[in-house]
Amino acid sequence: MVTAHDTDELTAEETGTELYSYTEEPEFALNRDYFEEDFRSHARDRRWIELTVEEQRSYVMRLLDALEVTDRDKRLKVARAILYLAQGVFDDCDTEVDVLHWSRHNVFLLYDMGIFTALLELLSMEIDNNQACSSAVRKPAISLADSTELRVLLSIMYLIVETIRVQTEDDRPEWRASREVFKNELGSPLYNGEPFALLLFTMVTKFCSMNAPHFPMKKVLLLLWKTILFTVGGFQELQEMKVRGRERLNLPPLPEDSIKVVRAMRAASPPASAMELIEQQQQQKRGRRSRRPLVKQDSLDTYNERDPFKNDDARDEEEDPEDTDSGIEGEVDPLDRDVIIQPPPPPPPLRPPTERVNFPKGLPWAPKVREKDIEHFLETSRNKFIGFTLGNDTDTLVGLPRPIHESVKTLKQHKYVSIAEVQIKKEDELQQCPMSLVSHVTVTIMNSRDTIALLKLLLAAAPTSKAKTDSINILADVLPEEMPITVLQSMKLGIDVNRHKEIIVKAISALLLLLLKHFKLNHIYQFEIVSQHLVFANCIPLILKFFNQNIMSYISAKNSICVLDFPHCVVHEMPELTAESLEAGDSNQFCWRNLFSCINLLRILNKLTKWKHSRTMMLVVFKSAPILKRALKVKQAMMQLYVLKLLKIQTKYLGRQWRKSNMKTMSAIYQKVRHRLNDDWAYGNDIDARPWDFQAEECALRESIEKFNSRRYDRNKNGDFVPVDNCLQSVLGQRVELPEDFHYSYEMWLEREVFSQPIQWEGLLQNP
């Protein structure tokens, strides 16, 4: 369920369904054959699942020793045998459930025997293999064969990380202990002095700099995402960390659990106006072909066999102001209403239209007010009624009329102080008194180079991007050595390529969102520096370009071949593929992968623009409103929520005519998005008082970030604040870095500065 999880369904990710390309399918049998060839010499006439645990451990130890051979081909065969174990010894299994069971059993066994550490050493060797890198750079066309060793190693490591990360009810106690140990290992600098995620980031940046075009980026990105998800936690852990963080700062508890609120939210159908209801009834009486309001609307999460997209015909693509709202209004053509709604009852007799209007029972979010909103309200009120202000004083109400007292009371009842506000206030205090306060902040694991690399990959994988000769090739690990020669092979490869791009978009969007959320909770300025890198790297127009497509087609894309998905393809007999079966796609009405990606990208866009006037104006300048409105056609509550949030922050700048022509969208914003009291979003009366100065706002933010970074991470501290060491022994014992040519001129220096200078020893004894 998209609203509840930060990953896809269990079988799609834990078993590695998305990890493998369809062009890798022949390698499953290769893994099995290498395993069987070696296993028969160890345990004759017995199967892996028949061995005792001790016998299995003995065989894994044998494989571990064999990994240390110098022969590259022999090492690859051993790695394939290990991969077959991690994949669940599927040749011994009758069902997909059996494959899952043995995969989980074998992965914990492999980890306990130290396989992951051995694989890490091999991965480091492959990353530093300059011969392979230079060979790949010179090749005119790179294929699947160029990344064989890397793909095998990364596949095993992904299965280990993802399997151990996911906790199940029937986990053994020793497995739970292994999970905690592995989690700590991945997050600590045990691997060459840095966390495992940094090694994977190195692979990403090396690939994007064109120095290693054979790196299998899809596998690297999936493993990187799951490693960070495992080590720092997902959205549920973030929510718990936020609650604990507020408790430590003595802040009031959160007004609601955002995950539960979004999970309970349904796709919006704003109430029709009285005039619209009268018009509809008159049209029905005249017998005209009309469009009825939706009686019952389900979110995407509850659909299984019904297709809610049949109502989105060609006219929905037109830019008529209200037509583009068709998805959120829930209106369908009568010819298609059997798809979504129940058969309509007989037309009721004409009655006062107000009886038909269904107002919402309650708003989903508690309203919030910031401290500066209260200050601004009081400043305006004092100027109006008593002619002067009191600065940041929000308690003194002398001279103000009773209604203002009541307003301030209401505002304070809904005042919300975020962790970020406390951190910013503390930073300001630290800048004024740098010696008085001490704070500890975790060092970030992401820099500007990593950010740009991820955006390059996202751009290359976006469906709206056009192939360019100078763009990076993200298809190296999906293209076969021999290109297809039949129509069927071409269709299969085309589906595989599209699926490959979708998975890359999914991994990058999930990774960026997860990092942004953790950075923001850890410290607001860590979040701001990464956000600014993203903005300066054109992340905002990139995401808008992504959504400037037929988003309904993207959400319902059929770029998958179910019979080729792992583990289905290794357990069941393979039916004959035909062009018709490939065109039909799978039985799912929606592509959860693409819906997940769209929601992630919308959330990233919200995080980049929230409370940033200059970036909000970028949304306006790039004409995002019609693009975002088309995304409202996707009838899924969570996606609609984040689209409406982006529309809300820019409505005041879109003009009165836009608001007048899009009242249904405005109504949906009112119903679904949190209310900020004193926020003039629906009218825009104060826009003339806020000129757009992009550089000033971003430069001020940059200055705060640099002060934060220099005080915490700069090794060359400001000398004014370095404590003085008065101990003679420690001062003389300090190691001083001397220049290389010191020993050549030392004797000359002694002669000139020491021996030739007269010293008045008696002067030292006299008082100054």
Secondary structure, DSSP 8 states (H G I E B T S, - for coil): -TTT-SS--HHHHTS-TTTS-GGGHHHHHHHHHHHHHHHHHHSTT--GGGS-HHHHHHHHHHHHHHTT-S-HHHHHHHHHHHHHHHTT-GGG-SSHHHHHHHHHHHHHHHHHTTHHHHHHHHHHHHHT-HHHHHHHHH-SS--GGGGHHHHHHHHHHHHHHHHHHS--TT--HHHHHHHHHHHHHHHTTTBTTB-HHHHHHHHHHHHHTTS-TTS-HHHHHHHHHHHHHHHH--HHHHHHHHHHHHHHTT----SS-HHHHHHH---------HHHHHHHHHHHHHT----B--S----GGG-SS--TTTT--GGGGS--TTGGGHHHHT-B-GGGHHHHS-----------GGGG----SS-SS--BB-HHHHHHHHHHHHHHHTS---TT--S--TT--HHHHHHHHHHHHTB---HHHHHHHHHHHHHH-TTT--------S--HHHHHHHHHHHHHH-TT----TTS----TTTS-SS---SHHHHHHHHHHHHHHHHHHHHHHHHHHHHHHHHHHHH-HHHHHHHHHHHHHTTHHHHHHHHHSS-HHHHHT-----GGGSTTHHHHS------HHHHHH--S-SS-HHHHHHHHHHHHHHHHHHTT-HHHHHHHHHTTHHHHHHHHTTS--HHHHHHHHHHHHTTGGGS-HHHHHHTHHHHHHHHHHS--BTT--TTT-TTGGGS---HHHHHHHHHHHHHHHHHHHH-SS--GGGS-----HHHHHTS-----TTHHHHHHHHHIIIIITS---HHHHHS--
